[in-house]
Amino acid sequence: MCQGENTNAFKELAEHFIATVEKRKIIAHVFDYCDLNGIDRRDIDPSELDGHVKAFIDSDYSDSEALSAVIRTIQEAKGGTEEENSALVRGVLEYISDHLTENKSVEDIAQLMHVSYYYLCHCFKQRTGASINSYRTKLRIEKAVFEIVRTNKKITSIATECGFNNSSYFTETFTKLVGVTPMTVRKKAREKYFHGFYDYDDIILAAKMDAIRFGAADAREISDECVTRVTVHEPDETFKFLHQPTVIEYEGVLYAAWYNSRRKELRGYTPVCGKRSYDGGRTWSDIEIIAHDPEEKVLYCPPVFGICGGRLYMLVNEMVAADHIHALDLYILNRDTGKFEFVWSRPIPFKLNTNVVSLPNGKLMLTGRAGELDRFPNIPAVLISDSGRIDGDWRMIRIAQSGDLPDGTKLVHPELSVMCYDDRLYMFSRNDQRRIPLVYVSEDFGEHWSHAFLHDIPYVSSKIFCGKLSCGRHFVICNTDRQDRSRLSVYFTDRGDKKLACKLVLFDRETAPHGNAEACHYPAACEHDGKLHIIASLNYGWDVRGAVMFTVDLEKLFQK
């Protein structure tokens, strides 16, 4: 409440505001200074207050007598609480939502709320960052966007349903706020580039982006009778948490590896561990610890495999905190002892994503994300071995910079996997700030990359994994359709094609469960003996995770 006992005090305060505050901000400063509560109106007449405010504005913000009257009117009001102010804004938000097609003025809304028009505008802007009219317009446009994307209604009908009496004004307003026309949004939706898990911001970004069609939206779903499921590792008292598993076949043996934590992800003791299977994934050896720091100063994450010169290698990341990359370490399998032995450690600020990829030009590639040493990496990038040797030098190429998307949003957790199709590379990227699946394209084996495209594979909220089978088909494994990672699917192309022709659901909490697991994600895979072995993290709770393997009988699958 304003302090002051007489008219002179009010006038002195008014003159102070006029002399020190920018004109159009004076009223807002008075409201804040006096701590006026718009809900508590037992001793205040909104029309009287608005009359004094209008007189001051009409004076070009210079009449100290009019501003004194504003301050006096507020001073004589009874004090309220911040909670009541918030209730006022909530009431306006609810009213706008419930009467979206009505065109009541803000003055009318203030009268309905029995509150000062000027104070209502101030209070609403202070708490939402928007004016009442701009907020209502944005809400109408949001409703229109979803109607355009999810229905076949005419644009003119949608405009009317969303409170626009003039279709031309609707198109003008829509284009100004969204950045593209209503018909552009509908065209992208009909081309199946929008997914059901998109929110408003996702749709707006997708409408502005170029797109690449992989055929996922039209892929036929096939039976999972060609799939067997085996638990690779269950959470136990030693390691309750397991994440980012990978798998490779080497000399007839399947090698699986991941990182573990005792209780929560990347907290405390975090080693890289692994198991082996000598019978095609049906049974697995006891767990072995490959890289660890008993003093818990270094965390390890995540392992990837590679085969070069007839030798099996493993690369892992050292971290000083969760996802704060400190070094890249290399290990090699000793054939005599059967153990992975340390080769070198290099200060490369690059988080690994998938196994080493052999490029058609003889070079090797690692996919992941880059940053600064001991900092969080968030830039999509690749490492290239020009010599084609895993134990040689690796150079980094950044695919994109943070904030390169058309709406200005930054990439978050851009975990990558690459599809090699002849001399063209498609680099798929997860991005958590916007749920739009992204893909970058390279025409020169990773030296240069295009801007980000959107595409029609409905993966979300987790890593995607790509590969090519010996029969010439490509495959893509990812969480699809839902944000909670409760469905994991694999897509296959026809021979020599990048069009995804069929889809196989590996895990679905509702229709294809694995015990009482809630989610399955972070897939990796290798082909061996006519089968595709897919390993993934299996969640029994967000901090209770094991590993599962899905073995797909390819001969049985493609006979269908």
N, C-alpha and C positions, 0 to 999 in steps of 0.2 A: 504494500500500500504506500502511496506517496506520503512523504513527510512534509508538513507545512500547515500552519494554523490560520493563515489569513490570506487575503487576496494578493497582497504584495508578495508573499512567499511564492504563490502560484505563478505570478507574473515573472518574478525573477527566474524561476525554474524554466518557464516558457522561453524567455529571452536567451537563457543559456543554451537550450536545445537549438533554437533558431541560429545562434551564432556558431555552434560547434558541430552540428550534424548536417550531413548532406540532405537537401530538401526532401526528396522522396522517401527518405528513411526516418524522418522525424517522428511520424506517428508510430511506427514500429518501435522506435526507441522509447517513446513515452509509455506504450503498453508494457514493454519489458521492464522499464525502470519502476513503473508503478505496480508491477506484478498483478495486473488485472486478471481476474478469472472470468471467462466468458459465461460459465454455467451459473455462477452465483449472481443472480439478477434480482434478488429480493429488494434491494435498495437502489436499483439503477434502471433508468428508462432508456432502452436501446435507441428509440427514435430521437431522444434528446441528445444522447452521446453522438449519434451519427450526424445530427444537425450541426453540432459544434465542429466535428471533424470536417464536414463538407465546407463550412464557412472558412475554416483555416486553409483548406486546399484551394478554394476559390480565390483566396487572397494571395495565391502563389507562394504559399507556405511562409508568409511574412507577418501575419497578424498575431501579435503576442497576446492580445485580449482573447481572440478566439481559441488559441492554444491553451491559455489559462483556464478557459471554460472547460476544455477537454479534461485537463488535469483535475480541476475541481470536481467535475462529475464523477471521475474515477475515484477520487479521494473519498467521496461521500458514499461510495459503494461498500458493501460488506465483503470482507476477504473470503476467498475460497481456497481450494487445494489444486495441486498439479493433477491429481487423479481426475478431478472434475473437468479440467481442461482437456485431458486425453479422452474423456467420455464424450465431450462435445465433438471432437474430431471423429471418433468412432461412429457417432450418430450420423454425421454428415456422410461418411463413407458408406454406411448401411443404406442411407436414404438414396444416395446416387445409384448404388447397385440395384436397389429395389425399384427405382423409377428411372431406369436408364434411357428409355425412349421419350420421357417427358422433357420439355424444354423450359422448365421453370428457371427464372433468373436467380442469380446468387442472392439478390435482395429478397426474393420470395422465400428462398431456403432459410435466410437469416430470420425472417419473420416467423416461419414455421418453427424454428428453433428458439424463438423469443430471445434473440441475442443481437448485439450490434453487428451491422453488416461489415463495418471496417474491422472490428475486432475478429469476426469470424474469418475474414480473408487473411488477416495477420496470423491467427492461431493455426489455421489449416496449412498455410505456406510454411510456417515455422516447423511443423511436425512432419509434413510429407514432402517438402521441397518443391511442391507444385501448386499452382492456383487451382481453385475449384473447377473452373471451366476447362483448363488444360487436362486436369485429372479425368474429368468426365469424358472428354473427347478421346483420351488415350484408352479408357475403359471401353468405349464404344468401338474403337478401332480394333482392340484386342478381340472383342466378341466377333466382329466382322471377319477378322483373319481366320478364326476357327471355323466359322460358318462357310467361308470360301473354300477352306481346305477339306472339310469333312462332310460337306453336303453338295448337292447339285443344284441348289437354289440359284435363281438368277441374281446377278450382282445388284440390280435395281431393287429387288425384293429384300436382299440382305441389308442394303442401305437403309430402307424404311424400317426394318425390324430393329436396327441398331440406333434409331433416333435421328437419322438424316432424312429430311423431307425433300432434299434436292440431290439427285444422283450425281450431278456434275460437281457440286460442292463436296459430296462424299469422296469422289475420285480424287479431287484436288487435295483434300485433307489427308486421305489415305496415302497418297503418293508422297506428300510432304513428310509425314511421320514415319512411314515404312521405308521409303527410298525407292520403291518400285510400285507399279500400278497393281490394282486388284487382279487384273487378268494375268499378269506375270506370275503372281502367287498361285493362282488357280492352275496355270499351265504346268508349273513345277510339281504341284500336287498330283495332277493327272499323269504326269510322267513317272510317278512313284518314287520321287526323290525325298519325300517327307515321310517321317516315321511316326508311329503312334505315340512314342514317348517324348516327342518334341514339346517344349513349352513355347510360349509366345516369342521369346527372344531367339530360340532356336529356329523357328519358322522364318522370322524376319531375316536372320543371317543367311539361312539356306536359300531364300528367295533372291539374294544378291549374288550368289556364287555360281560359277560354272559347274557343270556336272559331268560325270562319267558313268555310263551304264554298264554294270557287270551281270545283269540278269537275275539278281538274287530275288527280286520281288516276284518273279515268275517261276522260280525254281520249284519243281515238284517235290513233295515230301515223301520219303520212302521209309519202309519198315526198318526197325532196328534189330531184326532177328539175326543179322549178320554181325552183331556187336556182342562182345563179352566184356564184362566189367570185373576188375580185380582191385582190391585195396592194396596199395603199395606200402603205405605207412599210416598207422593210426596215431593220433595224439596220445602221449603217455605222460607219466610223471616227470620224465627227464626233459622232454620237448613237447610242450603243449601246442606250440605254434609252428607251422610249416608253410612256406610260401615260395612262389616262383620256381616250380620244378621244371627240369628239362630232361630230355632223353636222347640217346643216340645208340646206334648198333655198331659194334666194332668187333670184328673177327668172330661173329656169331653170338656175341654176348650183348645184352641190353644193359646200358649204364644209365642210371637215373641219379639226378642230383638236385639239391634245393638248398635254401638256407632255413635254419631253425632258430627259434628263440624259446627260452624256458617258459615264459608266461605270455608276454605281449610282443607284438611285432617290433623288431629292431630296438628292443630294450634289453640291456645287460648282455649276457653271454649269447653271441649270435654267430655260430659256426656255419660253414658249408658242409653239408653231409650228403651221403649217397648210399645207394644199394645197387645190386646187380642181379640180373636174371639170366640163368643159363638154359631156360626152357621156353623162350618166347613170351615171357611176361606172366606166366602162370604162377610162379613162385619167386620169392625175392630173398636175397641174403639178409643177414643182420646189418644194421646201420653202421656205417663207418664215418668217422670225422676226418674231413680232408683238409680244411683250413680253419684255424681258430686262434683266438687270443684268450688264454685262461684269465688274464688280468682284466678283460672286458673293456680295454681301451680302444680296440679296433673291432668294428662290426664288419661282417662279411655278407655280401649280397651282390647280385644273384649269380649263380654259375651258368656258363654256356660251354658247349663242347665244340670241337672241331677236329677233323682228321686231315693230316697233311704229311706227305712223304711216308705213308704207311704207319704213322704214329698218331696216337690219340692224345689230344690236348684238352685242357680245361682252363678257361679264363674266369676270374672272379673280381669283384670290386671290393676294395677296402674303403671303409667309411669311418668318419669320426663322430657322426650322429646320423640319425635316420635320413637316408638319401643324400647325405653330405659326402660326396665322393672325394676320397683322398688319393687313391692309386688304382691302377689296373695290374693285376697279378696273373702270371702264367704258370701252369703246372703241366707236367707230362706224365703219362702212365709208364711206369717201369715194368716192362714185360716179365722180367725175372721175378720181381717181388710182388707184382700185382698192385703196387701202391702208386698213388699220384705224388710226384715229387716236384718241389718248387724249382722254377727256372729263373724268373726275373720279376721285379716289381717296377712299374714306371708311373710317374706322376701325371697321368692322363685323366682329366676331369670329364669322364664319359661313363654314363651308366649303361650297362649291358642289357639287351632285351632278348635276343634270340641267338641260336647257334650260328657258327661261322657259315657264311654263304659263299659258295664258289660261283664267280661270275663267268659268263661266256668268254671274256677276254683273258682269262687265266688269273685274274686278280682275285683277292679275297675281300669280303665285306663283313663288318659288324654293324648292326643297327642299334640305335639307342638314343640317348639325349645328352646334351653337353651343357656345361656351365663353367664355373670357376672352381678351383681346388677348394675343398672343404666347405663348399656352398651347395645349395640345392640346384640340380641341373634341370632346365626346363626348355631347352632348345633342341628340336629334332635334328639329329645329325647321324653321320655314318663315319666309321673308320675304314680306311682302305689300306690293304697290304699290296703295294705295287709288285713286290717280289713273288707274291703268291705263297709266302711262307708265314705260318702262324707265329713262329718265334722271331720273325724279322721286325722291321719298323712298320708302324701304323701311322697314317696321317689322317687328320680330321677334316671333314667337309660338313659345314652346317647346311641343313636343308632349308630352314626358315628361321627367322628371328621371332622372339616373343612379340605378341601384339600385331602380327601380320595379317590377321583376319579382317574382312571388310568392315566389321562393326567395331573394330578397335580392341576387342577382347584379346587377352593373352592366352597362350597355350598353357595348359596345366596337365602334368603327367602325360606328355606326348610319347607313349610307348609305341614302338614301331615294329613292323614286320614287312618284308619285301617279297613281291611276286616277280620273278624273272620270266619275261615272256619274249623270247627271241632277243632282240637288241633293245628292248624297252623294259624299264623297271617301274613297277607300281609300288610306292611306299605307303602302306596304310598306317594311320596314326590315330590313337586314342586322344581325346581332349576333354577334360572334365569340366571346364568352365562353360563350354557349350557342348551339347551332346551330339553334335553333328559328326558322323564318321567322316574323316578326312582322308584324302589320298593325294600324294605328290607323284609327279612323273619325271623320269630321267631318260633322255635319248642317248646318253653317252656313258652308260655304266656308272652313274652316280657322281660324275664330276660336276654336273649342274642339274638343278631341279626346278620344276615349274612352281607356280603358286599353288595353293591348296584348292583342290576340287572337292565337292561333295559327291556322294555316290549312293547307290541303292541297297547296299548290304546293311541290314538293320542291327549292327553291333553297337554296343553301348557300355560305358562304365568299366571296361576291362581291356586287357591286351588281346590283340588279334594275332593269329599265327598262320603263315602261308607256306606253301611248299609245292613241289612238283613230283608226281609219281613216275616210276620207271616206264609206265605205259603211255606217258605223254599228257596225262590229265593233271590239272592244277587243283589244289584244294585250299580252302580257307576255313579256319576254326575260330569261333568267336561266341561270346555271349550275345544272344539275340533277343529283341523285342521288349525286354524288361530291364529296369534299372537295378534290380536287386541281384542280378547274376544267377538267377534261379533256373535259367535255361542255357545250355551249352550245345551248340550245333556245329556241324561240319558240312560245308558245301563242296561239290565236285563239279568240274567242268567236263565237257566232252573232250575227246582227244584233239589236241592241237588248237583248242579254242579257249578264250578267256571268259566266255559266257557261262555263268554258273547254272548248270542244268538240273541238279538235284540237291536235296537237302536232307540230312540225317540228324535227328535229335539224339544227342548222346546222353544228356542229363536234363531232366525236367522235374522239379520238385513235386509237381502235381501228377504227371503222367508217366515219367520214366525216372523214378527216384533211385538213390543208392543209399539204402538204410535210412537213417533219420537225418541225413545231410540237408542243409538248408540252401546251400549255394555251391557252385562249381565254376572255377574260373582260372585264368592264367594258363592257357593250354600251350603245349609244345608237342612235337611229334617227330617220328622217324618211320621209314618204311623198311621192312625186313621180311623175307620169306613169304611174299605175297600178302602181307598184312600191314596195315597202318596202325602203329602203336601211338596212342595219344595219352599223355600224362597231364594232370591238372591238379590244382589245389582244391581240396574238398572241405567245406565249412560245416562244422557242427555248432557253430556260434561264431561271432565275429572274431574272437580271439582264440578259438579252438579249431585247429585246421590240421588235416592230414593230406594224403595224396592218393589219387585213384588213377588206374590205367584203363582206357577203353581200347580194345583191340578190334579193329574192323577187318573182316575177311574180305579183301578186295575182289577176289575171284567170285565169291558168292554174291557180293554186292552188284557187280557189273554184269552178272548173268541175268539180272532182273530186267 
